[in-house]
Amino acid sequence: MNNSNNYGSDDDEEDEENLLFNDFQSIERRGNKKINYYNSNNNSDNNNNNNNNNNNNNNNNNNNNNNINYNNNIKEKNIIYNSNKNNYNNFISKLSFKNNNKLKKINSIIFRKNNIKNLIIIILSLFFILFLFFIIFTHSNNKINSYNNNNKRNKTINNKNNIINQYCINFLNNNNNNNNNNNNNNNNNNNNNNNNNNNNNNNNNNFKKENNEEEKEEEEEKCSFNINSPDYSCTPVSKNRIMNFNYLCDYNNSEINWNKPIVSVVVPFLNTDPQQFNECMESLLIRQSFKLIEVILIDDGSTNDESIKSYGEWMKREPIRFRVIVNPFNLGLPHSRNIGVYNSRGDYIFFFDSDDILEPTALEKMFWKLNTSSHIQFTKGYLVGFGHSQYIWLKGFEQGDKFLTENQVTISIMYKRSMFGNKLKINQSLTINNNGDGENFYYQKELLEFQYDSNIRDGMEDWDFHLKCASAGYWGETIPEILEWYRRKDKKTMEKNWKNTLTSKKEKFLNDLKLKYSKLYNGGGNIDQYKSFPKPIRDENEDSYKIQFNDIKNPLLKKSSPRVLLILPWLNTGGADKFNLNLCKQLVEKGWEITIVTTIESENKWLSRFQLYTPDIFLFNENKFLSYSSFPSFINYLVHSRNIDVLFISNSEFGYFLLPYLKTSNIKNNFIIVDYNHMEEEYWRNGGHPRQSIGMSRFIDLHLVSSNHLKNWMLKKSNQEIDPNKLLVSYINVDINEFKKSESSRYQIRKQYDIEEKEIVILYAARLTNQKKPLEACEIIKELKESLLNDLEDQIQNQDQVLQSFKVLFVGDGYLKSKVELYVKQNGLSDVIKLLGDVPTQDMKSIISASDIVFLPSLFEGVSMILYESMSIGLVPVGSNVGGQSELIHPDCGFLVDVNGIDPLEFTDRFVQILKQLIKNPKKITSMASKCKKRINSKFQLNKMGDDIISNFCTTTRNKQQNQQQHQQFNYEGLFNQEFLIQTIEYLRMANQCEKNKNDLLQLYSLQSDLANFKKEIKKLELRQNK
């Protein structure tokens, strides 16, 4: 008989089917010692643990009452069920009892069965009377409770305000003192700026995590994991891994029902190395961002005292979320997992090995993926193999048919609990041994309607389970991020523990799979003709008209530092992205905690660089993580769970569209909304992101822009409707300590590209797009070369010497790259222009150090980041007079060309004349270079940008708190904002599809062009052969 009532139940009392498995917690055994269920002293360790748990937290009784009560009252419980006198064919093992007196005690318990019925009736009557008293009491105190709840809510808000307010008081006072010091010491700008950094950091230490000071004392070079240059020592629990976010659990959160976790993590355990196990638990219970979980450890017959002691320590450390079930003896890995699922309380099941490690946001991402994806039953991420062998595994469920010949994934998968079906009723029997010296205790292997095959005990049981899922029509999707670290053992150990991995055994195992799941293999094992491997597809029509507004709690501990949520388009290379990276650096150094969300699917090449400042990063992926319809509630969830103080939008179209919903959903929340814009884009959507910022201004508390030029543009574009007091300029600036000239790098780069010491090097570094005019830049270089040649011919110079007078380092990638390469080749510029392609960011400082002039003839800009960085090192800028570039480049330290309204010939000629003048006068370059560095040091240091932005955060927060009544009208716009959000999502989906179609057409056009060129080459070859 199926026990459908057990699944999803919140009852504190355990049903009969659960008693067997909860009893495993109370078994005291070492190795092959006999089990004594009835000795009250046989489990002193567990009793000690429970006592410690009660001392730590009264709430722990909910998690551990079964462990305590069962040992104290075991004699009164009927654990022997005579539902089936026959021996089961599928039994696990037996428990032996040598003492006949114990058998008599068990029989006496059975005979008292009728007395228990009478006792139950009395208990129910008493319970009914108590229930009536409870109703009367709660009704009379309803108003008091309501008042107290409001007080708690207000205290939470006030606590949040106190943190940001106290931080801002200290920060602003310290910043004012620093400004006074700067005014009194203008001749020592560099020293003062360094002092500013130290003073700010010292004043903000009180707002960082308590262990920051200890970490700084032992600080080594911090690391993040980069799949392109992996450091396998940089595990998620490494002391060098950045952990600039407080993920501690808030056990005092009254809104959380700890008896009903969302995710149950099932961890089989057998003599695991204590250090490896501690790393596993550290990643699960301490460093995970998602806290409403339970970890169910299944000790499958461990004999190592140190191993057993290691999980005992975690029972003391995490008494609420950590549970231990002890198998009476080794039952095997698959059945241990089944036991874990049977005893789970969460709606989601995550299997994990006891020596592996999880990335900090892994469980949170997998949960949200499953919670918003009705078309799949399970999910996982990519993994890093570490230990005996090291590798990166980027395979998953997307090519399902490959599972027919090879297991593609590890067991670290999150499932929907509903997939396993109902719990089965456990039938147990007690028989007397013929020798009369004990009892044989049997129970069935089938615990769930859908479970692991308990007979597979030599490995590959997960492969079998994956195919079982596929055969039943269940399948999953892979989140395309590194979420798991899979510890590898040496081959000898693997083959010893898992015999099915041996070549001979594996062949037999595969043949068994073909017979067992013939529907998948089409009966003959021909993978080219498989019939019914599931291919889940999200129903876009289903999601089109429903926006997911999930009320999900995540009890993170109340913060001790101010927090900011950055909504960014992506984490790629570019000037705006470098500003975002620098902002993260400044915020972390000044005591902030950061959460990042991206809103455009991308390669995110700079992910590892952003991870140097925060682990709390969530990357948008429409098909493989969250759909557009789920993203609004997800961001709202992040605002609440992280207790955000500032929501910061930079160049995210979707971020702007979310503002009406976020504002109306958080009327009583005092976080502020800030955006930052770099430049207007008249050629894109009537002004680009700044125009969008104007349209959403009523929802934005503070507008920050990169230049006065852009500020004036936005005021004019809005017909002066934006309040100028909330539209402020904050220059992007540059880190002078990062970008300073390196003579050794200059020598190495010039040697690498055969550049003489006295040659002038021009740097062009930009995305190869129409905005940056790379083809026009090549045309200018061509004319410059010819002009210098003509000048030197007049002086009767050798042409070879002319070509060595200057070189161009051409850095960048983009859709115009092939045309640039063709232009350079056709016009004989290969000896002058060195095409470097996409240079890694860490190498750009060396490239800049090797150069003398930075050249950027852009169509439009804000203030280019490459100009800041180059001037900091001492390069003379030559660029277009567009955007706010004149606010950075003064005539005494660089050249700007007015490019608006001039014809292409004049455009080229103006740049040629400036560059030729500089090449002919190296002393002028030296003089202007010195002025460039001086201007950057005095006006545009990165630390000043950080101070300005945080000061603006603080001022805006204070002003908002003083005007609590503002924006109350948003209460009445909920339906309109929801409709706006639905239409936004439909628009973004259509725009995304159009962009994909456009890219497909461009790719097709490129292929057609290549084919035409190929045909021409063939004709040329044919003509030559005919001749």
N, C-alpha and C positions, 0 to 999 in steps of 0.2 A: 504494500500500500504506500503510495507516495505521500510524503509529508509536505504538502505545499504551504502549510502555515508557517513553517520555520523560516523560509526565505523572506528576507526583508523585515523580520519581526524586530520590534523594539523592546520586547518583554525582557525583564531582568532575570526571571527564572528560566533555567535551561530545561528543555524537553528531554524525554528519555533518550532520544537518539543522540543528544549531545553529551550525555553523561560519560560515556566511555572515553571520549576524546578529551574532555576536560579533566578526567581522572588521570590522564597521562601526566598532567602537570604535577601531581602529587607523588609520583613514583620516585623513590630514592633508589638508585641502582648504579653500580659501577661494573662494567664489564659483563661477565656472565653470572653475577650473583643472582640468587633467587629473588623473586619479587614478593614482597609482603604488603598486601593492600591494607592490612588492619592494624599495623603497628603505629601507634600515634607518634612514636619518636623517630619514625623512619624518614622523616622529611624535614629535618631541622633547618636545612638550608632554605627551603621554601618559606618556612615559618618566619625565619629571620628576615628574608626579603620582604615578606608581607608586612612585618612590623615596621621595617624601615619605610615601606611605602605609605603606611598610615601616618607615620610621623611627618613625612614630606608633604603630604597633601590629602585632605579628607576625601577629595574626589576620587582618590585611587580605589576606594572600595568598589566602585562600579566596575572597574576592570579586573580586580583581583578577588572579588567575593567568592567566586567559584573555587579558587585555589584554597582559600582559608576555610570556608564553610565545609567543603567536602572532607577535608582531613579531620575536622572536629566532629562531624556528624556522619562519618562514613558508615557506622554501624546501623544507622537508622535508614539508610537508603538501600533500595532494592536494585542492585546492579546486575543481577542475574535474571535474564528473561528467558522463559521456557517456551518461546514461540515456535521453536523448530527443534525437534529432538534428533533429527537426522543430521549427520555430518555434512558440511558444505564442501562441494568439490573445490571451490575456490576459497581456501582459507589462507590466512597469512602465517600464523604460527600459534604457539601455545604458551600458556603461563603455567608453571609447575609449582605446586604447594606440597611441602613435605610433612607439614603438621596436620594430622587428622583432626585435631581439636578445632583448627580453623575451618575445616569443612563443616563441622557440626554448627559452628557459628553462622556460616553462610546459610545452612538449611533452616536454622532457627529464624533467620531474617525472612526467609520465604514463607514460613508458617505464620508469621505475624502480619501477613498481607491484609487480612480482614480487619485487624485492629487499626491499620493505617487509614482505611476508608472512613471509619468513625472519626478519627482524628482530623481528617480533611474537612469533614462537615462542620466540626466545631471551629476550625480555623477560618472557614469561609464566613461563618456567622459573625465572628469577631471582626473580621475584615469589613463586613457590611456596616456594622455599627461605627467603626472608625471612619469609614468613608462618609457617612452622614455628618459626623463632626467636622470632617475636613471641608465639606461643601459649605457649611454654615460659617466656618472660620474664614475661608477664602472670600466669601461674598461680603462679609463685614469689613474686610481689609482691602477690598478691591481698589478703592480710591487711594489708600496709602501706598499700595504697591505701584499704582500708576505714577504717583508722585515720585516715588523712589526711582523708578525706571527713567523718568525724565531727568532726574538729578544725575543719574549715571551717565546718560547721554550727554548732558551738558558738561559733566566733568571730563568726559573723553574729548569733547571739542575744546574745552578750556586747556586741557593738558597739551593738546596739539598746538594751540595758540601760544601757550607758555614756552614751548620749545622754540618755535620760530621767532617769537618776540624776544626772548632772552638772547638767542643767537644774534638777532639783528642789533640789539642794544650794544652788545660787546663788539660786533663787527663795525658798526658805524662809528662808535667812539674811537676804536683803534684806527679806523681809516682816516678820521679827521686828524688824529695825532700824526699819522704818517704824512698827510698832506702838509701839515705845518712844518714838519721836519724837512720835507722836500723844498718848501719855499725858502727856508733858511739855509739850505745847502745846495744851491743850484749848481755849484761847481763839482759836486760829488754825486752826480745822478746815478751812476752805476751802483755805488755803495748804498745809497738810500733805497734804491729799488730792491737790492738784495735784503736790506733790513726789513722792508715792507713784507717780503715773502715770509721771513722768519717770524715777525711779530704776528701776522695774520694767522699763521699756522699754530703758534703757541696759544693764541687767544681762543682758537676754535677747537683745541684738543678736548675740552670738556664736552663737546657735542659729538665726539666720535665714540666708537665702541670702547668699552672699558679696557680691552686688552690691546689697544693700539700702541700704548707706550711700550709694552713688553715686546710687541712685534717689531717696533722700530729699533729696539736695542739689538735684536738678532737679525735685523733686516739684511737680506741678501738681494741679489738681483731678482726682481719679480718676473713672473712668467705668465704667459697665456698660451693656449694650445693652437698652433697654426697648422692646418693640414698640408700646406705647401712646404713647410719646413718644420716638421714635427719634432717636439722635444718630449720624449716618452717618459721622462722623469717628472714632467709637469702634470701630475694626476690631479683630479679634483680635490684631493685631501693633502696635496703637497704643501709644505710650509711656505714655499715660494709662490704658490698659486694665489692670485689676487682674490680677496674676499672682502671687498669694500661695501658689504651690505649685511645688515643685521637680520638674520633669518631665525632668531630665537622664537620659541613657541610661547604664546600667551595662554597659559593654563587657567587663568582667572577670568577668561572671557565667558560671561554668563549666557551669551547667545549660542554657545557651542554645546551640542550634546556629544560628549566624548564616548558614549556607549554606541554611537552610530557614526563611525568614521566613513568617509567617502571612498577611500582606497584601502584595500587590505593587501599588504605586501607579504607574500608567502616565501619564507627563506628556509629551505631544508639545510640541515646542519649535521655534519659527521666529522668530529675531530679536526675541525678547521683550525689552522694556525691562528693563535690569539691576535697577533699583530694584523694579519690580513682581515680577520673578522672585525676588529676594531675599526679599521679603515672603511670596511663595508658599512658598519653601523653609523660611523661618523657621517658618511655621505647620505645615509637614509634618514637618520633621526635628527641630526644637527644642521647639516648644510643644505638640506632640501628646502626649497622655497614654499612648497605646499605642505601644510602642517596637519590637516585633518585626515590623518592616516593611522593605521595600526600595522605594526610589524609582528607577524606570527612566525616565530621560529619553531621549526619541527626538529627536535633532536632525535635523530634516527639511530640511536644506539651508540652514542659516543662513549669512549673508554678513556680518553685523555683528560686527566683532572684539570690541567691548565685550560684546555678548551672549554670545559664545562664551567670553570670559574669565570672565564671571559664573558659568557653570556649572563652569568649571575650578576656580574657587575653592572651590566646594562639594565637588568631588571630593577636594580636599585636606582640607577641614574634616570631611567625613563619608565616609571611604574605605570603610567597611564596608557602610553601608546605602544608598549612592548610586551608581548605575551609569549609564553613558552609552553609548548606541548611536547612531552617526552614520550616517545614510542617505547614500549617495553623492551624491544630489541629491534634490530635492523629490519625494517620492512621494505626498504628500497626507495629510491628517489621518486619514481612516479607516484607511488602510493602516499608518500609523505606530502607531495603536492596536493593530492586529492584530500587528504586529511586537513590540510591548510584551508582549502576552499570550503570544505564542509563546516569548518569552525569560523569562517570569515563573517564579518558583519558589514563590510562595505559593498557598494553597488559596483565596484570595479576591483578586479584582481590583478595584481602585478607579481609575476614570478621573478625571483632573483637568486643568484647563487651567493653563498655566504662569504666568498672571497673577492667578489667583483665590486666595482665602484660606479656610482652614478654622478652625472653632471648635476649642478645645483637646481636647475629648473626642469629636469627631466620628467618627474612625476606630474608636475603642474601642466606641462605641455601635452603629455599623453592623455591626461584626464580631460583637458579642454577639447582635444581632438576627438575623443570618443563621445564626449557629452554633446557635441554639436554635429555628429556624423551618424545619421540613422542607417546609412547604407553599408557600414562595416561593423565588425564585431571585435576587432583588436588592432593594436598599433604598436610601433616601436620606433627607435631612431637608428642612425648609423652608430658604428662602434670603433673603438681603438683597441687593438690587441696589444697587451703589454705583459711583461714578465719574461718568460723563456724565449718567446718570439714577439716581434713588434711589427705592427702593420695597421693600416686604416681600411676598414671594411665599409664600402659604400653601396651595399646591396640590401634589398629588402623584399617586400611582397609584390612589387610592381610587375615582375616577370615570373608569375606564378608557376608556369609550366616547368621552369628550371628546377622546382622542388621535386619533380618526378625522378630526377637522376642524382640530385645532391641537395643536402640541407643547406639553405641559404642564410639562415639567421640563427642567433642564439635564443635561449629561453627567456631572455629579459624582455618580456612582452606584457602589455597591459590589455586585459580582456574585460568585456562587459560580463558581470556576474550572471546575468540572465542566460548567457550562452551555455552554462553548465547545467541548467535546468534545476529541478527541485531536488532536495535531499531525499534519499531513499530511507525507508525505515530499516533500522539496523536490527537484524535477528541474531541473537546470541544463544548459546547453549552451554550447559555445564555437564560434563560426564565424568564418571569415576574411573580412574585407571584400574586395569585388571589386577595390578599388584597392590592396589590399595594404598599407595604411598603419595598420592596427590591427585590433582585435577587437570584435565586438559580443557583449555578455554579457547573456543573458536569464535571468529566472527567473519563476516563476508567481506569480499573485496569491493563489491559494488556499493559505493557511497552516494554517487550522484548520477543523474540521468545521462550526463555527458561528462566524461572524465578521461584521465590518462589510463593507458593500459598498464596495469600493475605487474603484468608478467614480464615486461621488458625491463630487466634490471642490469643489463650490461652496456647501457648507453644507447643513443639514437632514439630514446623514447620521445624526445621533442619532435624529431622528424616525423615519427609515426603520428604524433598528435596533430601536427600541421596538416598532414594529408587527411587525417580523420575530419578535421575542420572543413577542408576543401570538399571532401566527399559529402558532407552534410550541407554544403552551400554557404559556409561561413568563410569570410576572408577579411583581410585587413589592408591598411596602407601604411607607408613608412614616412615618418617626419624626416625631411632631409637635413638633419643636423646631427652632430656627434652628441649622443646622450649617454652612452655606456662605455665603461672601460672593462674589458673582458680579460681576466687574468689567465695567461697561458702557462701550462705545465710542459715539461719535456715530454718527448714522444714516448719514452719508456714508461713513464708514470701514466700517461694517457692510455696506452694500450693495456697496462696492468689493471687499471680501474675500469676501463670501458672497452671490453673485449670486442664489442661490435665495430670498433674503429679499425680493427685489423682487416687487411685486404680480403682475406678469405672469408671472414665473418661478414664483412660488409656486403659482399656479393650475395651471400645467402639472405642477408637481411633485406636487400633490395628486391630479391625475387619474392620474398614473403610479402613485401609491400605491394608488389604488382598483383599478387593474388588477392590480398586483403582489400585493396582499393581498385578493383578491376574497372570500375566506372571511370576512374581518372585515366587509367592506362589503356583503355579500350580493349582490355582482355589480353592483348598481345604485347603490351609494354612498348608500343611504338609511339614515342613522344611526339612525332610529327602529326599524329592523328588522334591526339587526346580529345575526349568528347566534352567534358563538362567542368573544366576547371573554372571556378568562379572569377568573374571580373567585375567587382563592384564599381558602380558609377553613381556619383552624387546626382540627385534629381534637382536640376537647377530651377525647374518650374515650381517645385515644392518650396524652395527657399526664397523665391522671388517676392512673395507677398507676406512673408512672416519674418519679422526681425526678432532674433533671439534675445530676450531680456531675462537672463538667468540670475536668480538671487543666490549666489554661491558665496559661502563664508570661507575665509582662510585666516585662522587665528594667529597671525604674526604678532609678536610682541610689540607693544607700543614703542615707537622709535625714540632714539635719544639724539638724533641729528635731523636737521631739515632735509626734506626729500623733494626731488624734482622728477617728473615724468617727461622724457623727451620723445616727441612724436616726429620721426624723421622719415624721409622717403626710402633711404637705403643706407648701407655702410660701405660705400665705394670710394674710389679715388676721385678727388676733385677739390676745388677751392672751398666750396660751401661745406663739403664733408670734412675738410681739414679744420674749418672753423668749429664744426660740431665736436671734433676730437679735442681741439684745444679748450673748448668750453668744458668738456668733461674733465679734463686735466685740472683746470682751474677750480671747478666746483669741488672735486674730491680733495684737492690740496687745502681747500678752505673749509672743509668739514661737512660737505653735503654727501648724501647717498643718492644714487642715480638708478632709475629704471628707463630702459629704452625700448620703444616699439617702432618697427618699420612698417610702411604702408604700401610699398611697391615690391613685387617679387623681383629678386635680383641675385647676383652671385655673392654680393656682400664681401668683397675681397678684403675689406678692412675690419672684419669681425674680430679677429684676434687682437687688433690694436685697441678697439673699444673695450674688449674684455680685460685690458690692463687697468681699467677704471671701474668696471662693474661686472658682476656675473649675471645681473638681472636684465637679460636682453631677450626680446621676443621678435622673431623675424616673420614677416608676412609671407604667406604662400597660400594662394586661393584654393588650390586643389589638394595640397598635402599637409596643410595645418588647419587654418580656419578660413571659412568662406567670408565673403563681404558681409553677409547678413548676421554673422556671429561676432564680427569684430567690434561693433559698438558696445555690446554688453561686456566683451572681454576688456576693453579699455576702461570702461566704467568700473569693472571688477578690480583692475589694477589700481585705480584711483582710491578705492575704498580699502583694499587689502594692504596697500603700501602706505596709506595715510598721507597722501601726496599734499605738499604745500604749494608747488608751482607746476603747472602743466605748460610745457614749452613746445611750441610748434615751429619747425624750421623747414620750409620748402615742401610741405606735405599737403597736397590737394585734398586727400581724403581726411587729413587732420582738420582742415578748415570745415569741411562738410559735417564733421561730427560735433562741432561746437554747440549748435542749438540743443541737441540731445543731451550732451554732457552738462550743459549749463542748467537745463531744466531738471535734470536728474540729481543735481547736487546743489540745490538752492541754499540749504542750510550748511553746506560745507564751505569753509572759508578759504579754500585754495584759490589761487589767482591763475588766470590764463594769460600767457605772454607769447608773442610771436616775434620772429626775427626774419627780416628780409634783406637780401643783398643787392638786388637790382630789378628795375622794371624791365619787362619784356613786351614791347609794343607788338612784336610779331607773333605772340602767343597769347591767345585768349584776352585780348584787349588790355594787356599790361602784366600778365602772369600772376605770380603769387602776391605781389603788392596790391594789385587790383582786387584779388580775392580777399586779402586782409581788410581792405576798405569795406567791402560788402559785409564782412562778418564783424565789423568793429564794435557793434553793440554787445557782442558776447566776449570781447577781448578787453582785459583790464590794462594791458600795457603793450604798445607797439615799439619794438626796437628795430632800428635800421642801421645800415653800414655806412651811411654818409648823409650829409646835409642835402646833397643833391636829391637823394631818394626821398628824404623827408619833405622837401618842397614839392616834389612830384606828387606824392600821396596827398598832400594838403590841397593841391590844385585839382587833382583827379577827383577828390571827394567834395569839391566845391566848398572847401573850408569847413565841412561838417564834422570832421574828426577834431576832437579836443587836442590842441597842440601840446598840452601838458602831459598827455599820455602817449605822445609820439616823440621818442627820444633817439638820439644818435649814440651808437656805441661801436667804435671802429673795431675791426676784427683783429688787428695787431699781430705781433709775431713774438715767438720765444727767442730772445737774443742769445740765450745759453745753448739752445739747440742749433740755431743758425749763426754760426760764427766761422770765419775763414779757417781752413785747414791747409797748410802748405804741403803737408805730406799727401793729402788727397788730391791737391792740385797737380802735384808732380806725377802721381800714379795715373790719373785719368788722362793727362796730356800724353804720357808715355804710351798708354793703351791705344790711343787714337792717333799716334804719330804727329803730335802737335808740338812745335818748337816752343821754347820758353818765351821768346819775345813776340810770338804771334798773338794777335788779338782774337779772342774767342767770343763769339756771339751765341747766346743761349736763346733758343725758342722752345718753350715748354708749355704745352696746352693740349686739350682734347682736339683731335683733328676733325673739327666740325665747321660748318659755315660761319658760326659766330666768331671763331678764332682766326678765320681767314688763312689757313695754312698754305693754300695754293698761291694766294697773293704774297705771302711771306717768301715763298720760293721765287716768285717773279722779282721781288725786291732784291733778293740775294743775287739773282742772275744779273740784274741791271747794275748792282753794286760791283760785282766782279768785273763786268765789262767797263764800267766807268773808271775803276782803278787801273785797269789794263791800259786804257787810252791815256790816262794821265802819265803813267810810267813809260809808255812808248814815246811820249813827247820828251822824256828825259833819257831816252835810249837805254831802257832797262830790259833785262832778260825776262821773257814771259814766265819761265819756271819760277823765278823769284817772285813774280806778281802773284802767282797762285798760292804761294806760301804766306802771304801777308795776313790773311785772316782765315778762320775756320768757323763753321756753324755746327753746334750740337743741337740736333733737331729731335726733341723728346715728345712722345705722345702716341696715342692710339685713337682710332675712331673710324667712322665709315668712309672718310676721305683718304685713308692711309694708302690704299692701292693707287689712287690718282697721284698722290704726292710722290710715291716711289717711281711711278711712270714718268712724271714730270722731271724729276732729278736725273733719271737715266737718259731721257731724250734730249735734255739740254746740257748734258756734259757737266753736271754739277757734283758728281760723286766725289771729286777730289776736294771740294769745299764743304759740302753738306754731309755730315755724318748722321745717318738715320739710326737713332738708338732705340726706337720703338717705345713700349711702355716700361719705363724704368721703375723698379721697386722704390717705394717711398724712402726707405732707409738709405738708398744710394743717391737720392737727389741732392743731399747736402754736399756730397763729393763733386757731383756734376756742377753745381753752382760755384763751388770753390775754384773749379778749373776754368771758370768763365770770367769775362770782363764786362760784358754788356748783356742786359736782358732785353729781349726784343719781342713785343706783343702788339701787333697791329689789329686789335679786335674790332668787331663791328659794334658791340656793346659790352659793357662790364659794369660791375658795381665798383669795387676796388679789388683788383686781382690779388689773390693770395701769393702768387709767384713773385709779384713786385715787392710785397712786404719782405718775403724771405730773401730775395736777391739783394735788396737794399741793406738788409741786416748784415749780410756777408760782405757787402761793399761793391756790388755791381751797379753800373749806371743804367737806369731804366730809359727805354725808348718805346713809347706806346701811343695808343690813340687817346685823344682827349674826350673821353666818354665817361658817363656815370660820375662817380665821385673821385676819379683818379687824380684830379688836380688838387684835391684836399690832402693827398699823400705826397705827390711829386711837385716840388717847387722848381722854378727855373734854374736855381743854383745847384740842383742835384740831379736833374734829369730833363728829358725832353718829351713833350706831348704834342701830337699832331692833330689839328682839327680835321676830322675826316668826314663830317657831315656836309653833304651838298657839293662834294668835289668829284670830278670825273676820275676814272681809274688811273689814267696816265699821271695826273697831278698827285694822286694818292701815292703812287709808286715813287715818283720823283722826290716828294718831300721826305720820305723815309730814307731814300738813297743818300740824299745830301747830308742828313744828320749822321748817319752811320759812317759815311766817308770822312766827315769832319773828325769824328772820334778816332777812327782807325789811323788817321794821319797824325793825330796829336795824343800819344799815349800819356803825356803828362797831364793833359786835361782830364783823362779818365781817372788818373790817380787822385787828382784834386777833388773831382766830383764824388768819387767813391768815398772819400773821407767824410764829405758832407752828408752823404746818404746814411752812413752809419750813425753819425751824430744826430740826424733828424729822427731816426728810428729810436735811438736810445732815449731821447728827450721827450718824445711824444707818443710812441706807438709800441710800447712794451706790452707783452701778453698779460703780465700781472695787472696792468692798469685796466685792460679789458675785463678781467675777472672781477676786479674791485667795482668797476662801473656797473656791470650787470647785476652783481649781488646787491649793491646799494639800491639799484632800481627795484629789485625784487622786494627788498625790505620796505622801502618807501611805499610801494604799491600795496603790499600786504597791510601795512599800518593804516593807510587810507581806506582800504576796504573794510577793515574791522571797525573803523569809526563811522562807517555808513552802512550798517547792517541792513537797512531797509531797501537798499537798491536791488533792482532786478526782480522784485517780488512779482511783477507782471508776468514773468515766465511761467508762473503756476498755471496760467490759463491757456497756455499754448502747447500743451502736451500732444494733442492729436495732430496739430499742424506740424510740429517738429518731427513726429513719427512719420507722417506722410512725406515730409521733406527728406527724411533719412531713407525711406523706401525708394523714392525717385532717384536719390543720389546713388544708391547701390545699383539700381538698374542702369543708370547712366555710366557708372564706372565699369560695369560688366560689358556693356556695349563698346565703350571706348577701349577696353582691354582686348576684346575680340577683334576690333578693327585694327588695333596696333599689331596683333599677331598676324592678321591677314596681310597687313602692309609689309611686315617683315618677310612673310612667305613670298609675296610678290617680288620684293626686292631680291630675295635669294633666287627666285626663278629668273628674274631679269639678269642677275649676275651669271647664272649658269648658261643662259642663252648667249650672253656676251662671250663667255669663255668658249662655248661651242663654236661660235662664229670665228673667233680668233684661231681656234684649233683647225677649223676647215681651211682658213687662209694659209696656215703653215703647211698643211698637207698639199695644197695646190702649188705652193712654192717648191716643195720637195719634188713634186711630180714634174714641174717644169725643168728643174735642174737635171732630173734623171733623163728627160727627153732630149736635153741638149747633149 
